[in-house]
Amino acid sequence: MPRTLAEILEHADSLAARFETQEFEMRDAVHLRNLIAAVENRASAEASIDAAVRAAREDGIPWGLIGSVLGTSGEAARQRYGKPAA
């Protein structure tokens, strides 16, 4: 159902007010910091895996073996880490 600009802005203001008055406890901050660190670690790990897969492929390691190490099939590894189709 289409909404008017005024309704959308009113809803945005309502959400902003709700979050601005939300009180966070110290334990919330600890959990959020842990979550941020985990996301950063995952991004770093993914970058390392990408680099390792590229290096393995450049040295002729077959997709089947790479997939096995990654816990998937060679085809799934190729689709995820291979060069995008032109």
N, CA, C and O atoms as a CHARMM CRD file, in Angstrom:
* protein
*
  344
    1    1 MET  N      0.84700  -1.17300   0.00000 PROA 1      0.00000
    2    1 MET  CA     0.00000   0.00000   0.00000 PROA 1      0.00000
    3    1 MET  C      0.89500   1.23900   0.00000 PROA 1      0.00000
    4    1 MET  O      1.71200   1.39800   0.90600 PROA 1      0.00000
    5    2 PRO  N      0.76100   2.11000  -0.98400 PROA 2      0.00000
    6    2 PRO  CA     1.59500   3.30400  -1.06200 PROA 2      0.00000
    7    2 PRO  C      1.35400   4.20700   0.14000 PROA 2      0.00000
    8    2 PRO  O      0.23400   4.34000   0.63400 PROA 2      0.00000
    9    3 ARG  N      2.43700   4.81800   0.58900 PROA 3      0.00000
   10    3 ARG  CA     2.34300   5.75000   1.70200 PROA 3      0.00000
   11    3 ARG  C      2.80100   7.11500   1.22500 PROA 3      0.00000
   12    3 ARG  O      3.60300   7.23900   0.29900 PROA 3      0.00000
   13    4 THR  N      2.27900   8.11700   1.87200 PROA 4      0.00000
   14    4 THR  CA     2.67600   9.47000   1.50300 PROA 4      0.00000
   15    4 THR  C      4.03500   9.78200   2.10100 PROA 4      0.00000
   16    4 THR  O      4.48900   9.11100   3.02800 PROA 4      0.00000
   17    5 LEU  N      4.67000  10.79200   1.56900 PROA 5      0.00000
   18    5 LEU  CA     5.95700  11.22900   2.08900 PROA 5      0.00000
   19    5 LEU  C      5.82400  11.63000   3.55000 PROA 5      0.00000
   20    5 LEU  O      6.70300  11.33200   4.35900 PROA 5      0.00000
   21    6 ALA  N      4.74300  12.29500   3.88900 PROA 6      0.00000
   22    6 ALA  CA     4.52000  12.71900   5.27400 PROA 6      0.00000
   23    6 ALA  C      4.43100  11.51400   6.20700 PROA 6      0.00000
   24    6 ALA  O      4.97700  11.54700   7.31000 PROA 6      0.00000
   25    7 GLU  N      3.75000  10.45100   5.77900 PROA 7      0.00000
   26    7 GLU  CA     3.64000   9.24300   6.60600 PROA 7      0.00000
   27    7 GLU  C      4.99700   8.57500   6.78800 PROA 7      0.00000
   28    7 GLU  O      5.32400   8.10600   7.87800 PROA 7      0.00000
   29    8 ILE  N      5.77400   8.53300   5.73000 PROA 8      0.00000
   30    8 ILE  CA     7.10500   7.92600   5.80900 PROA 8      0.00000
   31    8 ILE  C      7.99100   8.72100   6.75400 PROA 8      0.00000
   32    8 ILE  O      8.69700   8.14000   7.57800 PROA 8      0.00000
   33    9 LEU  N      7.96000  10.04700   6.64300 PROA 9      0.00000
   34    9 LEU  CA     8.77400  10.89100   7.52600 PROA 9      0.00000
   35    9 LEU  C      8.31800  10.78000   8.97700 PROA 9      0.00000
   36    9 LEU  O      9.14700  10.76500   9.88700 PROA 9      0.00000
   37   10 GLU  N      7.02600  10.70300   9.19600 PROA 10     0.00000
   38   10 GLU  CA     6.49500  10.54600  10.55000 PROA 10     0.00000
   39   10 GLU  C      6.96500   9.22600  11.15700 PROA 10     0.00000
   40   10 GLU  O      7.34800   9.17200  12.32500 PROA 10     0.00000
   41   11 HSD  N      6.93200   8.17000  10.35700 PROA 11     0.00000
   42   11 HSD  CA     7.39400   6.86500  10.82900 PROA 11     0.00000
   43   11 HSD  C      8.89100   6.90700  11.14200 PROA 11     0.00000
   44   11 HSD  O      9.33100   6.35000  12.14900 PROA 11     0.00000
   45   12 ALA  N      9.66600   7.55800  10.29300 PROA 12     0.00000
   46   12 ALA  CA    11.10900   7.68100  10.52900 PROA 12     0.00000
   47   12 ALA  C     11.37900   8.45000  11.81700 PROA 12     0.00000
   48   12 ALA  O     12.25500   8.07100  12.59300 PROA 12     0.00000
   49   13 ASP  N     10.63500   9.52400  12.04800 PROA 13     0.00000
   50   13 ASP  CA    10.79200  10.29400  13.28400 PROA 13     0.00000
   51   13 ASP  C     10.43700   9.44900  14.50100 PROA 13     0.00000
   52   13 ASP  O     11.10100   9.52400  15.53500 PROA 13     0.00000
   53   14 SER  N      9.39600   8.65300  14.37400 PROA 14     0.00000
   54   14 SER  CA     8.97600   7.77700  15.46800 PROA 14     0.00000
   55   14 SER  C     10.06600   6.75500  15.80000 PROA 14     0.00000
   56   14 SER  O     10.37000   6.51900  16.96900 PROA 14     0.00000
   57   15 LEU  N     10.64400   6.15700  14.76800 PROA 15     0.00000
   58   15 LEU  CA    11.72700   5.19200  14.98900 PROA 15     0.00000
   59   15 LEU  C     12.94600   5.86100  15.60400 PROA 15     0.00000
   60   15 LEU  O     13.56400   5.30800  16.51500 PROA 15     0.00000
   61   16 ALA  N     13.29600   7.04000  15.11700 PROA 16     0.00000
   62   16 ALA  CA    14.45400   7.75600  15.65300 PROA 16     0.00000
   63   16 ALA  C     14.25000   8.06700  17.12800 PROA 16     0.00000
   64   16 ALA  O     15.16600   7.88700  17.93000 PROA 16     0.00000
   65   17 ALA  N     13.06500   8.52800  17.49200 PROA 17     0.00000
   66   17 ALA  CA    12.78100   8.83900  18.89300 PROA 17     0.00000
   67   17 ALA  C     12.87400   7.59000  19.75300 PROA 17     0.00000
   68   17 ALA  O     13.38200   7.63600  20.87400 PROA 17     0.00000
   69   18 ARG  N     12.38500   6.47800  19.23000 PROA 18     0.00000
   70   18 ARG  CA    12.43500   5.22400  19.98700 PROA 18     0.00000
   71   18 ARG  C     13.86500   4.79400  20.25600 PROA 18     0.00000
   72   18 ARG  O     14.18800   4.37300  21.36800 PROA 18     0.00000
   73   19 PHE  N     14.72900   4.89400  19.24800 PROA 19     0.00000
   74   19 PHE  CA    16.11000   4.47000  19.42300 PROA 19     0.00000
   75   19 PHE  C     16.91700   5.46300  20.24400 PROA 19     0.00000
   76   19 PHE  O     17.83500   5.06900  20.96200 PROA 19     0.00000
   77   20 GLU  N     16.58600   6.74200  20.14600 PROA 20     0.00000
   78   20 GLU  CA    17.31500   7.74400  20.91900 PROA 20     0.00000
   79   20 GLU  C     17.03500   7.62000  22.40400 PROA 20     0.00000
   80   20 GLU  O     17.89300   7.95600  23.22000 PROA 20     0.00000
   81   21 THR  N     15.85500   7.14600  22.77600 PROA 21     0.00000
   82   21 THR  CA    15.51500   7.00400  24.18800 PROA 21     0.00000
   83   21 THR  C     15.83400   5.61400  24.72000 PROA 21     0.00000
   84   21 THR  O     15.71100   5.36600  25.92000 PROA 21     0.00000
   85   22 GLN  N     16.23600   4.72300  23.85700 PROA 22     0.00000
   86   22 GLN  CA    16.57700   3.36100  24.26700 PROA 22     0.00000
   87   22 GLN  C     17.80500   3.39700  25.15700 PROA 22     0.00000
   88   22 GLN  O     18.82600   3.98600  24.80200 PROA 22     0.00000
   89   23 GLU  N     17.70000   2.76900  26.30800 PROA 23     0.00000
   90   23 GLU  CA    18.83900   2.71000  27.21500 PROA 23     0.00000
   91   23 GLU  C     19.54600   1.37400  27.02900 PROA 23     0.00000
   92   23 GLU  O     18.93000   0.30900  27.06900 PROA 23     0.00000
   93   24 PHE  N     20.83600   1.46000  26.83000 PROA 24     0.00000
   94   24 PHE  CA    21.63000   0.25700  26.67200 PROA 24     0.00000
   95   24 PHE  C     22.42500   0.02800  27.94600 PROA 24     0.00000
   96   24 PHE  O     22.99200   0.95900  28.51700 PROA 24     0.00000
   97   25 GLU  N     22.45900  -1.19100  28.37200 PROA 25     0.00000
   98   25 GLU  CA    23.25200  -1.54000  29.53600 PROA 25     0.00000
   99   25 GLU  C     24.66900  -1.85800  29.08600 PROA 25     0.00000
  100   25 GLU  O     24.91800  -2.10100  27.90500 PROA 25     0.00000
  101   26 MET  N     25.58600  -1.85400  30.03200 PROA 26     0.00000
  102   26 MET  CA    26.98200  -2.14000  29.71700 PROA 26     0.00000
  103   26 MET  C     27.12100  -3.51600  29.07400 PROA 26     0.00000
  104   26 MET  O     27.94400  -3.69900  28.17800 PROA 26     0.00000
  105   27 ARG  N     26.32900  -4.47900  29.52100 PROA 27     0.00000
  106   27 ARG  CA    26.43100  -5.82600  28.93800 PROA 27     0.00000
  107   27 ARG  C     26.07800  -5.79900  27.45900 PROA 27     0.00000
  108   27 ARG  O     26.62500  -6.58300  26.68300 PROA 27     0.00000
  109   28 ASP  N     25.17100  -4.90800  27.05100 PROA 28     0.00000
  110   28 ASP  CA    24.82900  -4.78000  25.63500 PROA 28     0.00000
  111   28 ASP  C     26.04700  -4.32500  24.84100 PROA 28     0.00000
  112   28 ASP  O     26.31400  -4.83600  23.75300 PROA 28     0.00000
  113   29 ALA  N     26.78500  -3.36100  25.39100 PROA 29     0.00000
  114   29 ALA  CA    27.97800  -2.84600  24.70600 PROA 29     0.00000
  115   29 ALA  C     29.01800  -3.94400  24.54500 PROA 29     0.00000
  116   29 ALA  O     29.66300  -4.04300  23.50100 PROA 29     0.00000
  117   30 VAL  N     29.18300  -4.76600  25.56900 PROA 30     0.00000
  118   30 VAL  CA    30.15500  -5.86500  25.49800 PROA 30     0.00000
  119   30 VAL  C     29.76300  -6.82900  24.38700 PROA 30     0.00000
  120   30 VAL  O     30.60600  -7.23700  23.58800 PROA 30     0.00000
  121   31 HSD  N     28.50100  -7.18800  24.33500 PROA 31     0.00000
  122   31 HSD  CA    28.04200  -8.12100  23.29600 PROA 31     0.00000
  123   31 HSD  C     28.19700  -7.51500  21.90500 PROA 31     0.00000
  124   31 HSD  O     28.58200  -8.20600  20.96100 PROA 31     0.00000
  125   32 LEU  N     27.90000  -6.23200  21.78100 PROA 32     0.00000
  126   32 LEU  CA    28.03400  -5.58800  20.47400 PROA 32     0.00000
  127   32 LEU  C     29.49200  -5.49200  20.05200 PROA 32     0.00000
  128   32 LEU  O     29.80600  -5.68500  18.87800 PROA 32     0.00000
  129   33 ARG  N     30.38700  -5.19700  20.99000 PROA 33     0.00000
  130   33 ARG  CA    31.82100  -5.17300  20.65200 PROA 33     0.00000
  131   33 ARG  C     32.28700  -6.55800  20.21900 PROA 33     0.00000
  132   33 ARG  O     33.04900  -6.69000  19.26100 PROA 33     0.00000
  133   34 ASN  N     31.82700  -7.59200  20.92800 PROA 34     0.00000
  134   34 ASN  CA    32.19100  -8.96200  20.54800 PROA 34     0.00000
  135   34 ASN  C     31.66200  -9.30300  19.16000 PROA 34     0.00000
  136   34 ASN  O     32.34900  -9.95700  18.37500 PROA 34     0.00000
  137   35 LEU  N     30.45800  -8.86600  18.86000 PROA 35     0.00000
  138   35 LEU  CA    29.87600  -9.12200  17.54500 PROA 35     0.00000
  139   35 LEU  C     30.64700  -8.39800  16.45400 PROA 35     0.00000
  140   35 LEU  O     30.91300  -8.96900  15.39700 PROA 35     0.00000
  141   36 ILE  N     31.00500  -7.14700  16.70300 PROA 36     0.00000
  142   36 ILE  CA    31.79400  -6.38200  15.73000 PROA 36     0.00000
  143   36 ILE  C     33.13000  -7.06700  15.48200 PROA 36     0.00000
  144   36 ILE  O     33.56100  -7.19100  14.33600 PROA 36     0.00000
  145   37 ALA  N     33.78800  -7.51100  16.54900 PROA 37     0.00000
  146   37 ALA  CA    35.07900  -8.19800  16.40000 PROA 37     0.00000
  147   37 ALA  C     34.91800  -9.48300  15.59400 PROA 37     0.00000
  148   37 ALA  O     35.75500  -9.79300  14.74600 PROA 37     0.00000
  149   38 ALA  N     33.84700 -10.23300  15.85400 PROA 38     0.00000
  150   38 ALA  CA    33.61900 -11.48000  15.12100 PROA 38     0.00000
  151   38 ALA  C     33.39300 -11.21300  13.63700 PROA 38     0.00000
  152   38 ALA  O     33.89600 -11.95100  12.79000 PROA 38     0.00000
  153   39 VAL  N     32.64400 -10.17000  13.32300 PROA 39     0.00000
  154   39 VAL  CA    32.39600  -9.81700  11.91900 PROA 39     0.00000
  155   39 VAL  C     33.70300  -9.41500  11.24400 PROA 39     0.00000
  156   39 VAL  O     33.96300  -9.80700  10.10600 PROA 39     0.00000
  157   40 GLU  N     34.52400  -8.63300  11.94200 PROA 40     0.00000
  158   40 GLU  CA    35.82100  -8.24100  11.37700 PROA 40     0.00000
  159   40 GLU  C     36.71000  -9.46100  11.16200 PROA 40     0.00000
  160   40 GLU  O     37.39300  -9.56100  10.14300 PROA 40     0.00000
  161   41 ASN  N     36.70400 -10.39200  12.12300 PROA 41     0.00000
  162   41 ASN  CA    37.50100 -11.61700  11.97600 PROA 41     0.00000
  163   41 ASN  C     37.01500 -12.44800  10.79500 PROA 41     0.00000
  164   41 ASN  O     37.81900 -13.01500  10.05400 PROA 41     0.00000
  165   42 ARG  N     35.69500 -12.51900  10.62300 PROA 42     0.00000
  166   42 ARG  CA    35.14900 -13.28800   9.50200 PROA 42     0.00000
  167   42 ARG  C     35.57200 -12.66700   8.17700 PROA 42     0.00000
  168   42 ARG  O     35.93400 -13.38200   7.24300 PROA 42     0.00000
  169   43 ALA  N     35.52800 -11.34400   8.09200 PROA 43     0.00000
  170   43 ALA  CA    35.92900 -10.66400   6.86100 PROA 43     0.00000
  171   43 ALA  C     37.39900 -10.92600   6.56100 PROA 43     0.00000
  172   43 ALA  O     37.77100 -11.15200   5.40900 PROA 43     0.00000
  173   44 SER  N     38.22700 -10.89700   7.59000 PROA 44     0.00000
  174   44 SER  CA    39.65700 -11.16400   7.41400 PROA 44     0.00000
  175   44 SER  C     39.88900 -12.61200   6.98200 PROA 44     0.00000
  176   44 SER  O     40.71000 -12.88400   6.10600 PROA 44     0.00000
  177   45 ALA  N     39.15800 -13.53500   7.60600 PROA 45     0.00000
  178   45 ALA  CA    39.29100 -14.94800   7.24300 PROA 45     0.00000
  179   45 ALA  C     38.85600 -15.18100   5.80000 PROA 45     0.00000
  180   45 ALA  O     39.50800 -15.92800   5.07000 PROA 45     0.00000
  181   46 GLU  N     37.76700 -14.55200   5.38600 PROA 46     0.00000
  182   46 GLU  CA    37.29900 -14.69900   4.00400 PROA 46     0.00000
  183   46 GLU  C     38.33600 -14.17300   3.01700 PROA 46     0.00000
  184   46 GLU  O     38.55800 -14.77400   1.96500 PROA 46     0.00000
  185   47 ALA  N     38.96800 -13.05400   3.35500 PROA 47     0.00000
  186   47 ALA  CA    40.01000 -12.50800   2.47500 PROA 47     0.00000
  187   47 ALA  C     41.18900 -13.46900   2.38800 PROA 47     0.00000
  188   47 ALA  O     41.76800 -13.64400   1.31600 PROA 47     0.00000
  189   48 SER  N     41.54900 -14.09500   3.51100 PROA 48     0.00000
  190   48 SER  CA    42.64800 -15.07100   3.51400 PROA 48     0.00000
  191   48 SER  C     42.30000 -16.29600   2.67700 PROA 48     0.00000
  192   48 SER  O     43.13800 -16.81100   1.93800 PROA 48     0.00000
  193   49 ILE  N     41.06100 -16.75500   2.80000 PROA 49     0.00000
  194   49 ILE  CA    40.62300 -17.91300   2.00800 PROA 49     0.00000
  195   49 ILE  C     40.64600 -17.56900   0.52500 PROA 49     0.00000
  196   49 ILE  O     41.12000 -18.36300  -0.28700 PROA 49     0.00000
  197   50 ASP  N     40.14000 -16.39800   0.16700 PROA 50     0.00000
  198   50 ASP  CA    40.16200 -15.97500  -1.24000 PROA 50     0.00000
  199   50 ASP  C     41.58500 -15.99400  -1.78700 PROA 50     0.00000
  200   50 ASP  O     41.83300 -16.51800  -2.87300 PROA 50     0.00000
  201   51 ALA  N     42.51300 -15.42200  -1.03100 PROA 51     0.00000
  202   51 ALA  CA    43.91100 -15.36600  -1.48000 PROA 51     0.00000
  203   51 ALA  C     44.50400 -16.76500  -1.59500 PROA 51     0.00000
  204   51 ALA  O     45.22600 -17.05800  -2.54800 PROA 51     0.00000
  205   52 ALA  N     44.20200 -17.62900  -0.62900 PROA 52     0.00000
  206   52 ALA  CA    44.73800 -18.99100  -0.65400 PROA 52     0.00000
  207   52 ALA  C     44.17600 -19.78400  -1.83100 PROA 52     0.00000
  208   52 ALA  O     44.90100 -20.54800  -2.46700 PROA 52     0.00000
  209   53 VAL  N     42.90200 -19.60700  -2.11900 PROA 53     0.00000
  210   53 VAL  CA    42.29300 -20.30600  -3.25900 PROA 53     0.00000
  211   53 VAL  C     42.92500 -19.82300  -4.56000 PROA 53     0.00000
  212   53 VAL  O     43.25800 -20.63500  -5.42400 PROA 53     0.00000
  213   54 ARG  N     43.09400 -18.50600  -4.70900 PROA 54     0.00000
  214   54 ARG  CA    43.72500 -17.97400  -5.93100 PROA 54     0.00000
  215   54 ARG  C     45.13500 -18.54000  -6.10000 PROA 54     0.00000
  216   54 ARG  O     45.52000 -18.94900  -7.19500 PROA 54     0.00000
  217   55 ALA  N     45.90000 -18.55800  -5.00600 PROA 55     0.00000
  218   55 ALA  CA    47.27300 -19.07500  -5.08000 PROA 55     0.00000
  219   55 ALA  C     47.27300 -20.55900  -5.43700 PROA 55     0.00000
  220   55 ALA  O     48.08900 -21.00800  -6.24100 PROA 55     0.00000
  221   56 ALA  N     46.36000 -21.31400  -4.84000 PROA 56     0.00000
  222   56 ALA  CA    46.28100 -22.74600  -5.13700 PROA 56     0.00000
  223   56 ALA  C     45.93300 -22.97200  -6.60100 PROA 56     0.00000
  224   56 ALA  O     46.52400 -23.83300  -7.25300 PROA 56     0.00000
  225   57 ARG  N     44.99000 -22.21400  -7.11600 PROA 57     0.00000
  226   57 ARG  CA    44.60500 -22.35900  -8.51600 PROA 57     0.00000
  227   57 ARG  C     45.74500 -21.96800  -9.44600 PROA 57     0.00000
  228   57 ARG  O     45.96400 -22.61800 -10.46800 PROA 57     0.00000
  229   58 GLU  N     46.47600 -20.90000  -9.09500 PROA 58     0.00000
  230   58 GLU  CA    47.61500 -20.48200  -9.92100 PROA 58     0.00000
  231   58 GLU  C     48.68400 -21.56500  -9.97500 PROA 58     0.00000
  232   58 GLU  O     49.41900 -21.66300 -10.95800 PROA 58     0.00000
  233   59 ASP  N     48.77600 -22.38000  -8.92500 PROA 59     0.00000
  234   59 ASP  CA    49.73800 -23.48600  -8.90500 PROA 59     0.00000
  235   59 ASP  C     49.14000 -24.78100  -9.43800 PROA 59     0.00000
  236   59 ASP  O     49.77400 -25.83400  -9.36200 PROA 59     0.00000
  237   60 GLY  N     47.93000 -24.71300  -9.97600 PROA 60     0.00000
  238   60 GLY  CA    47.34000 -25.87000 -10.63900 PROA 60     0.00000
  239   60 GLY  C     46.57600 -26.83400  -9.75300 PROA 60     0.00000
  240   60 GLY  O     46.23400 -27.92900 -10.19700 PROA 60     0.00000
  241   61 ILE  N     46.30000 -26.46100  -8.51900 PROA 61     0.00000
  242   61 ILE  CA    45.51900 -27.34500  -7.64500 PROA 61     0.00000
  243   61 ILE  C     44.09600 -27.41600  -8.20600 PROA 61     0.00000
  244   61 ILE  O     43.48800 -26.38000  -8.47700 PROA 61     0.00000
  245   62 PRO  N     43.55900 -28.63200  -8.38400 PROA 62     0.00000
  246   62 PRO  CA    42.22400 -28.76400  -8.98300 PROA 62     0.00000
  247   62 PRO  C     41.10800 -28.31400  -8.03100 PROA 62     0.00000
  248   62 PRO  O     41.24400 -28.36700  -6.80900 PROA 62     0.00000
  249   63 TRP  N     40.01400 -27.87600  -8.63200 PROA 63     0.00000
  250   63 TRP  CA    38.87200 -27.42100  -7.85000 PROA 63     0.00000
  251   63 TRP  C     38.35900 -28.50300  -6.90900 PROA 63     0.00000
  252   63 TRP  O     37.91400 -28.19700  -5.80200 PROA 63     0.00000
  253   64 GLY  N     38.41200 -29.74600  -7.32500 PROA 64     0.00000
  254   64 GLY  CA    37.93600 -30.84000  -6.47400 PROA 64     0.00000
  255   64 GLY  C     38.68100 -30.90300  -5.15400 PROA 64     0.00000
  256   64 GLY  O     38.07100 -31.09000  -4.10100 PROA 64     0.00000
  257   65 LEU  N     40.00000 -30.74700  -5.20500 PROA 65     0.00000
  258   65 LEU  CA    40.80600 -30.78400  -3.98500 PROA 65     0.00000
  259   65 LEU  C     40.55900 -29.53800  -3.13300 PROA 65     0.00000
  260   65 LEU  O     40.46500 -29.62300  -1.90800 PROA 65     0.00000
  261   66 ILE  N     40.45700 -28.39300  -3.78500 PROA 66     0.00000
  262   66 ILE  CA    40.16500 -27.14800  -3.05800 PROA 66     0.00000
  263   66 ILE  C     38.80800 -27.26800  -2.36400 PROA 66     0.00000
  264   66 ILE  O     38.66900 -26.91700  -1.19200 PROA 66     0.00000
  265   67 GLY  N     37.82200 -27.76200  -3.08700 PROA 67     0.00000
  266   67 GLY  CA    36.49500 -27.94100  -2.49900 PROA 67     0.00000
  267   67 GLY  C     36.52400 -28.87300  -1.31100 PROA 67     0.00000
  268   67 GLY  O     35.85000 -28.63200  -0.30900 PROA 67     0.00000
  269   68 SER  N     37.30200 -29.94000  -1.41400 PROA 68     0.00000
  270   68 SER  CA    37.41600 -30.89000  -0.31400 PROA 68     0.00000
  271   68 SER  C     37.96000 -30.22100   0.94500 PROA 68     0.00000
  272   68 SER  O     37.45400 -30.44900   2.04400 PROA 68     0.00000
  273   69 VAL  N     38.98500 -29.40200   0.77900 PROA 69     0.00000
  274   69 VAL  CA    39.56700 -28.68500   1.91700 PROA 69     0.00000
  275   69 VAL  C     38.54700 -27.70600   2.51000 PROA 69     0.00000
  276   69 VAL  O     38.48700 -27.52200   3.72600 PROA 69     0.00000
  277   70 LEU  N     37.75600 -27.08500   1.64500 PROA 70     0.00000
  278   70 LEU  CA    36.75900 -26.11500   2.10200 PROA 70     0.00000
  279   70 LEU  C     35.49400 -26.77900   2.64700 PROA 70     0.00000
  280   70 LEU  O     34.62300 -26.10500   3.19800 PROA 70     0.00000
  281   71 GLY  N     35.39600 -28.08800   2.49400 PROA 71     0.00000
  282   71 GLY  CA    34.21500 -28.79400   2.98400 PROA 71     0.00000
  283   71 GLY  C     33.02400 -28.71200   2.04600 PROA 71     0.00000
  284   71 GLY  O     31.87000 -28.74100   2.47600 PROA 71     0.00000
  285   72 THR  N     33.32300 -28.60900   0.75900 PROA 72     0.00000
  286   72 THR  CA    32.26500 -28.50900  -0.23900 PROA 72     0.00000
  287   72 THR  C     32.71600 -29.24400  -1.49700 PROA 72     0.00000
  288   72 THR  O     33.78300 -29.85800  -1.50900 PROA 72     0.00000
  289   73 SER  N     31.92500 -29.18500  -2.53100 PROA 73     0.00000
  290   73 SER  CA    32.32600 -29.82400  -3.78400 PROA 73     0.00000
  291   73 SER  C     33.25800 -28.90200  -4.56500 PROA 73     0.00000
  292   73 SER  O     33.32600 -27.69900  -4.30900 PROA 73     0.00000
  293   74 GLY  N     33.96400 -29.48300  -5.50700 PROA 74     0.00000
  294   74 GLY  CA    34.82200 -28.68900  -6.36800 PROA 74     0.00000
  295   74 GLY  C     34.03100 -27.68400  -7.18200 PROA 74     0.00000
  296   74 GLY  O     34.47400 -26.55300  -7.38200 PROA 74     0.00000
  297   75 GLU  N     32.86000 -28.09300  -7.65100 PROA 75     0.00000
  298   75 GLU  CA    32.01900 -27.19500  -8.44100 PROA 75     0.00000
  299   75 GLU  C     31.53300 -26.02100  -7.59800 PROA 75     0.00000
  300   75 GLU  O     31.51800 -24.88100  -8.06400 PROA 75     0.00000
  301   76 ALA  N     31.13800 -26.29900  -6.36000 PROA 76     0.00000
  302   76 ALA  CA    30.68300 -25.21400  -5.47600 PROA 76     0.00000
  303   76 ALA  C     31.83200 -24.24800  -5.18400 PROA 76     0.00000
  304   76 ALA  O     31.63200 -23.03400  -5.13700 PROA 76     0.00000
  305   77 ALA  N     33.03100 -24.79000  -4.98900 PROA 77     0.00000
  306   77 ALA  CA    34.20300 -23.93400  -4.74900 PROA 77     0.00000
  307   77 ALA  C     34.49300 -23.08100  -5.97500 PROA 77     0.00000
  308   77 ALA  O     34.78400 -21.89000  -5.85600 PROA 77     0.00000
  309   78 ARG  N     34.41400 -23.69100  -7.15100 PROA 78     0.00000
  310   78 ARG  CA    34.66400 -22.94300  -8.38900 PROA 78     0.00000
  311   78 ARG  C     33.65100 -21.81900  -8.56800 PROA 78     0.00000
  312   78 ARG  O     34.00700 -20.70300  -8.94600 PROA 78     0.00000
  313   79 GLN  N     32.38200 -22.12600  -8.29100 PROA 79     0.00000
  314   79 GLN  CA    31.34500 -21.10800  -8.44200 PROA 79     0.00000
  315   79 GLN  C     31.55300 -19.94700  -7.47600 PROA 79     0.00000
  316   79 GLN  O     31.31200 -18.79000  -7.82000 PROA 79     0.00000
  317   80 ARG  N     31.99800 -20.26600  -6.27100 PROA 80     0.00000
  318   80 ARG  CA    32.16900 -19.20000  -5.27500 PROA 80     0.00000
  319   80 ARG  C     33.45500 -18.41100  -5.46800 PROA 80     0.00000
  320   80 ARG  O     33.45600 -17.18700  -5.34500 PROA 80     0.00000
  321   81 TYR  N     34.55100 -19.10400  -5.77000 PROA 81     0.00000
  322   81 TYR  CA    35.85900 -18.45200  -5.79600 PROA 81     0.00000
  323   81 TYR  C     36.44900 -18.28100  -7.18500 PROA 81     0.00000
  324   81 TYR  O     37.46400 -17.60400  -7.34600 PROA 81     0.00000
  325   82 GLY  N     35.82600 -18.88800  -8.19400 PROA 82     0.00000
  326   82 GLY  CA    36.34700 -18.77100  -9.54900 PROA 82     0.00000
  327   82 GLY  C     36.10600 -17.39400 -10.13300 PROA 82     0.00000
  328   82 GLY  O     35.39000 -16.57000  -9.56500 PROA 82     0.00000
  329   83 LYS  N     36.71700 -17.16900 -11.27300 PROA 83     0.00000
  330   83 LYS  CA    36.53400 -15.88900 -11.95700 PROA 83     0.00000
  331   83 LYS  C     35.08700 -15.75300 -12.39800 PROA 83     0.00000
  332   83 LYS  O     34.48600 -16.71700 -12.87200 PROA 83     0.00000
  333   84 PRO  N     34.51800 -14.54600 -12.24200 PROA 84     0.00000
  334   84 PRO  CA    33.13700 -14.35100 -12.70700 PROA 84     0.00000
  335   84 PRO  C     33.05000 -14.48400 -14.22500 PROA 84     0.00000
  336   84 PRO  O     33.99100 -14.16200 -14.95100 PROA 84     0.00000
  337   85 ALA  N     31.90600 -14.96200 -14.67900 PROA 85     0.00000
  338   85 ALA  CA    31.69700 -15.11400 -16.12400 PROA 85     0.00000
  339   85 ALA  C     31.72200 -13.75300 -16.79300 PROA 85     0.00000
  340   85 ALA  O     31.21800 -12.77000 -16.25100 PROA 85     0.00000
  341   86 ALA  N     32.31100 -13.70600 -17.97000 PROA 86     0.00000
  342   86 ALA  CA    32.40700 -12.43600 -18.70700 PROA 86     0.00000
  343   86 ALA  C     31.13000 -12.11200 -19.41700 PROA 86     0.00000
  344   86 ALA  O     31.03900 -11.08100 -20.08300 PROA 86     0.00000
